[in-house]
């Protein structure tokens, strides 16, 4: 697998780790309120839902890191996790905010293309 493909997969894993941290630990803090444009009341009411969503992002990051650790044998794991990230980002972009498409799905699509053609 090419170094560029692995770098892209690593960057997507870092993005999903960042999303996990924001959703699980900073949702109702100034950073989370600013990034997600939330009111403190809404953040408090949805904190558990956001933490659950963050957990899924953590699983995506873990899967991508696992795929990287498997080196060339990790290709199928990387492809599966990147496809999951594309689907999640596309769904979020269509149902919540179009920015999600650009922040989550597009990087995963780029990494997926690099992995597929490496």
Secondary structure in CASP SS format (residue, H / E / C, confidence):
PFRMAT SS
TARGET T0000
AUTHOR 0000-0000-0000
METHOD secondary structure of the structure
MODEL  1
X C 1.00
X C 1.00
X H 1.00
X H 1.00
X H 1.00
X H 1.00
X H 1.00
X H 1.00
X H 1.00
X H 1.00
X H 1.00
X H 1.00
X H 1.00
X H 1.00
X H 1.00
X H 1.00
X H 1.00
X H 1.00
X H 1.00
X H 1.00
X H 1.00
X H 1.00
X H 1.00
X H 1.00
X H 1.00
X C 1.00
X C 1.00
X C 1.00
X C 1.00
X H 1.00
X H 1.00
X H 1.00
X H 1.00
X H 1.00
X H 1.00
X H 1.00
X C 1.00
X C 1.00
X C 1.00
X H 1.00
X H 1.00
X H 1.00
X H 1.00
X H 1.00
X H 1.00
X H 1.00
X H 1.00
X H 1.00
X H 1.00
X H 1.00
X H 1.00
X H 1.00
X H 1.00
X H 1.00
X H 1.00
X H 1.00
X H 1.00
X H 1.00
X H 1.00
X H 1.00
X H 1.00
X H 1.00
X H 1.00
X H 1.00
X H 1.00
X H 1.00
X H 1.00
X H 1.00
X H 1.00
X C 1.00
X H 1.00
X H 1.00
X H 1.00
X H 1.00
X H 1.00
X H 1.00
X H 1.00
X H 1.00
X H 1.00
X H 1.00
X H 1.00
X H 1.00
X H 1.00
X H 1.00
X H 1.00
X H 1.00
X H 1.00
X H 1.00
X H 1.00
X H 1.00
X H 1.00
X H 1.00
X H 1.00
X H 1.00
X H 1.00
X C 1.00
X C 1.00
X H 1.00
X H 1.00
X H 1.00
X H 1.00
X H 1.00
X H 1.00
X H 1.00
X H 1.00
X H 1.00
X H 1.00
X H 1.00
X H 1.00
X H 1.00
X H 1.00
X H 1.00
X H 1.00
X H 1.00
X H 1.00
X H 1.00
X C 1.00
X C 1.00
END
